[in-house]
């Protein structure tokens, strides 16, 4: 039994940085949550499925949590922001859209690729390819290159066709625009561009961007590494995820741990220690991400923060640490949060980043794809 996506009432406004939409100036908040900007009421939540018995064992709970996420309906009336997060969390072969008027379902990515209407979706032809409109908040994509990077994380082939404005393009057109727009002098947010360029051009890429700036991929890595964590999207977890994705590709392509890559490894190690230091007694991660200890009881916030931290850690941790007790406790805590949400609605960005993290963890820790989908990990182009 599936239920429809609905809007959460005003209580959702307490959730900080959920779904990682563009960060506006925070509303005044109690001192205990002063570092967490309030979530707009416009953010969409995903309705809950029928409750199921709680399974025993870590694998069983991850499986059940992912299946519960998959049982929550994405609708043709949901915003683009919600829909592409759904594709991230469920996988492009699995995520579907339900038309609440007709009851018909379509593959979400196929619908987008073929030019189907999605509220807030706008692909923009450019001299170099295709761009994706950013905003409005929680309607369009939240950050530069976000949609493209999230599709790249599922290994979308560069020759995948897209129909835009009656003309035929491919995913390569998005990749080319991402690469040629990227700049280390224009104040851009490059967390997502790192994933795209590393995945489709390699970490040894060199090019001249549209502004005439000569770049190598190391320049982008250094730029992101030098950006502050404070104020970054979702506590900096997306910045860490982009750096980690690029680092894995660098090593798997035969790259050495030297120069900027040595600095990346050190930063990732420091942040792993920080996440563990601020881990709560129930296994969840701090409700302040990596900024300090935090154990707020709001379940929406807990899914958001633990989900984002685990999504990054599931990719970043060395193989021999994936089954460490503290990591298994975090995975189990996140799965239980999702299962315990029962028939309650959960904000879409939080839910699907959490699901993506569980997919990555399952694949790495158990050596096989997660339920119903082939999870993609960084592989050289």
Buried (B, 14 or more C-beta within 10 A) or exposed (E): EBBBBBEBEEEBBBBBBBBBBBBEEBEEBEEEBEBBBBBBEBBBBBBBBEEEEEBEEBBEBBBBBBBBBBBBBBBBBBBBBBBBBBBBBBBBBBBBBBEEEEEEBBBBBBBBBEBBEBBBBBBEBBEBBBBBBBBBBBBBBBBBBBBBBBBBBBBBEBEBEBBBEEEEBBBBBBBBBBBBBBBBEEEBBBBBBBBBBBBBBBBBBEBEBBEEBEBEBBBBBBBBBEBEBEEBBBBBBBBBBBBBBBBBBBBEBEBEEEEBBEBBBEBBEEBBEBBBEBBBEBBBBBBBBBBEEBBBEBBBBBBBBBBBBBBBBBBBBEEEEBBEEEBBBBBBBBBBBBBEBEEEBBBBBBBBBBBBBBBBBBBBBBEEBBBBBBBBBBEBE
